[in-house]
Each structure stands twice: as C-alpha cells, then as structure tokens.
C-alpha cells in the first residue's frame, strides 16, 4: 500500500493507480491477498516502472532528457525521504 500511496502522489491523475489502490484497500479489508500481479498491470500502476513517463520525470525534477536510471534514482530518493519536492 505504501508504494501505491506514493505512486498516487507522483501521478495523482493516473486512474490505473487510483483503481489499484482502491482495489488493494478493499482486498485488505477482507484480509484477502493483493498479489500476485502481472507485469502489464505493474507497468500501468507501479511508478518505479514508469520512469520513462514525462510526468514522473517532472516530479523527480530530472528533465525529460534524463535517463530512466537517473529518474529511478531520484524517485527512490523521494520515496526514502518521505516527501515530494514538487510544487502542488
């Protein structure tokens, strides 16, 4: 759930993330599993697999020309710090 909450902060308009978070909360409410997943689904809602997206790069403040690896490093640092640096 923490990755989905973070993903929703990074991409608040991503309906796949919002839907997955709602589904996961419902699953947890009845003590049901939230895994496994598919790589296709993960690519839609796992922000750590979306480092090629301009919106994610913008939040990471790495610029559109940055590599996915640079974006991933910046994204990980944002999650580890517990805060986002973007202006809301």
N, C-alpha and C positions, 0 to 999 in steps of 0.2 A: 504494500500500500504506500510506503514512503516514496518509492520510485514513481508511482502514478501521481501522487500529490505533487512531487517535484516536476514531473512532466507537465502537469496542468498549469504550474506556474510559468514554465518555459513557453508552452504553447497553449494559452488559455482558449484559443478559438478552434483547437483541434478536436473535432467531435468524436473521433476514434478514442482519444484519451479519456474524454469525459464519459463516454459509454462504457469503456473498460473499467473505469473507476467505480461507476455505479454498479456494474455487474459484480465486481470484486467485493464491494461492500455488502451487496445482497447475499453473495455466497458465504461470506464470513458471518453474517447474521444468523445463518442456519448451520454454521460450523461445517460448511462444505468446502471442498478443495478449490483452489483457484489456479492450479497447474494440472496438467501440462498446457502448453500453448503451442502455436505453430510459428515458424519463422516469418511467415507472411503477416500474421497478426502482430507479432513483435515489431516488425518494420513500420507498422502503422501507429503504434502507441508507445513504444519504448524509445524515449527521447535519446538515449545513448546510441541507438542505431539510426538516428535521424540527423547526424552531424553534417550531412550534405545539404540539408534544407537551409535556405536563406534565413528563415525565421529563427532557427536555432542558432545559426552563426551570429545573427544580430544580437540575440540575448547574451551570447558569450563575448560579444564585442571583439571578435577576431577579424571581421571583414569578410566579404564574400569571396575574396581571393585566397583565403586561408585554407589549408588542407583540412581534411576530415580529422586527421590525427591531432592537429592543433586545436580544433574545435572540441574534440573529445576531452583533451586535457583541460581546457578552460571550463567545460561543462562539469567535469569531475570536481574541479576546484570549487565551482559554485555550489555543488551539492555538499561537498565536505565542509564548506564554510557555514552552511545552513542559511544562506541568504542569496538573493539575486542582486546584481548590481544595476540592472536595467531600470530605467525610469518608467514608472507606471502612470 
